[in-house]
Amino acid sequence: MSFFEEKLPEMDRYLETHASSEPEILRKLRRETYQKTTQPHMISGYQQGRLLTIISQMMQPKNILEIGTFTGYATLCLATGMAKDGKITTLDVNEDLAYLPKKYFAESEYASQIHFRLQDAKEFLRETDEFFDLVFIDADKENYAEYFRLIKPRTKSGSVVMFDNVLWYGKVLEENPKQKSTQVIKELNDLIAKDDDFENLILPLRDGLNFLRRK
Ligand SMILES: C[S@@+](CC[C@H](N)C(=O)[O-])C[C@H]1O[C@@H](n2cnc3c(N)ncnc32)[C@H](O)[C@@H]1O
């Protein structure tokens, strides 16, 4: 049994052992994330990573955006499916940890297609004039509603946008939440549900993934 399998609860272990195996580079990256970072639970992890890979493989996107690189696990999962001439831009603000994703991106076969930027996501979204086929938003929950407003004009028909952690450990069921992040995630889910330009579904995978497709 591997390092991760030993630590997993029984059902997660079953799910993990009945899905395609994890590429070696991702296994190494996941392990190093657990060894070297103080908040390893932030990593997308195996199941979500598989989902991101499959979506990307089905879409073969030319232009991907990720908000919240952390150690680069989801970046590499998303990169797996991109078009041959595709690119992925991934943003983070944590300079101290940047050595880790940089190391794994350089080692990967997508090194020249991954654009890792240390930049605040709101600043990037206000400046960019690019359109994205596939977007994964996984950072800075208190700005989620603003990210939705900013990303919408940067999508086109068929674009897919995913927001992670939209169940917020079940706190979205609180009627009058005190926590700002809970208020904003509720606002985001409401905004998306009312937006006729997108169709969407909240997948109850891990902490909830709001999955949107622009009509
Ligand atoms: C949950 S982690 C991302 C996990 C990653 N997507 C993965 O799957 O492994 C969130 C990351 O967002 C970054 N972050 C926080 N605020 C940000 C901002 N304003 N702009 C860009 N990144 C930000 C944090 O430094 C952190 O590394």
The ligand as an SDF file (V2000), in Angstrom:
LIG
                    3D

 27 29  0  0  0  0  0  0  0  0999 V2000
   -6.4260   26.1110   -2.4050 C   0  0  0  0  0  0  0  0  0  0  0  0
   -4.8890   26.6880   -2.9350 S   0  0  0  0  0  0  0  0  0  0  0  0
   -4.8570   26.2280   -4.6390 C   0  0  0  0  0  0  0  0  0  0  0  0
   -4.7270   24.7510   -4.8530 C   0  0  0  0  0  0  0  0  0  0  0  0
   -4.3630   24.3350   -6.2390 C   0  0  0  0  0  0  0  0  0  0  0  0
   -5.2960   24.8350   -7.2330 N   0  0  0  0  0  0  0  0  0  0  0  0
   -4.3070   22.8320   -6.3160 C   0  0  0  0  0  0  0  0  0  0  0  0
   -5.2150   22.2480   -6.8710 O   0  0  0  0  0  0  0  0  0  0  0  0
   -3.3900   22.2140   -5.7770 O   0  0  0  0  0  0  0  0  0  0  0  0
   -5.1200   28.4280   -3.0170 C   0  0  0  0  0  0  0  0  0  0  0  0
   -3.9190   29.2350   -3.5120 C   0  0  0  0  0  0  0  0  0  0  0  0
   -4.4070   30.5340   -3.8830 O   0  0  0  0  0  0  0  0  0  0  0  0
   -3.3950   31.4750   -3.6560 C   0  0  0  0  0  0  0  0  0  0  0  0
   -3.9990   32.8260   -3.6050 N   0  0  0  0  0  0  0  0  0  0  0  0
   -4.5690   33.4440   -2.5300 C   0  0  0  0  0  0  0  0  0  0  0  0
   -4.9860   34.6830   -2.8620 N   0  0  0  0  0  0  0  0  0  0  0  0
   -4.7130   34.8430   -4.1760 C   0  0  0  0  0  0  0  0  0  0  0  0
   -4.9050   35.9150   -5.0990 C   0  0  0  0  0  0  0  0  0  0  0  0
   -5.4740   37.0680   -4.7100 N   0  0  0  0  0  0  0  0  0  0  0  0
   -4.5050   35.7510   -6.3790 N   0  0  0  0  0  0  0  0  0  0  0  0
   -3.9000   34.5860   -6.7730 C   0  0  0  0  0  0  0  0  0  0  0  0
   -3.6910   33.5440   -5.9340 N   0  0  0  0  0  0  0  0  0  0  0  0
   -4.0720   33.6680   -4.6630 C   0  0  0  0  0  0  0  0  0  0  0  0
   -2.7760   31.0060   -2.3480 C   0  0  0  0  0  0  0  0  0  0  0  0
   -1.4760   31.5360   -2.1950 O   0  0  0  0  0  0  0  0  0  0  0  0
   -2.8250   29.4790   -2.4870 C   0  0  0  0  0  0  0  0  0  0  0  0
   -1.5940   28.9680   -2.9500 O   0  0  0  0  0  0  0  0  0  0  0  0
  1  2  1  0
  2  3  1  0
  2 10  1  0
  3  4  1  0
  4  5  1  0
  5  6  1  0
  5  7  1  0
  7  8  2  0
  7  9  1  0
 10 11  1  0
 11 12  1  0
 11 26  1  0
 12 13  1  0
 13 14  1  0
 13 24  1  0
 14 15  1  0
 14 23  1  0
 15 16  2  0
 16 17  1  0
 17 18  1  0
 17 23  2  0
 18 19  1  0
 18 20  2  0
 20 21  1  0
 21 22  2  0
 22 23  1  0
 24 25  1  0
 24 26  1  0
 26 27  1  0
M  CHG  2   2   1   9  -1
M  END
$$$$
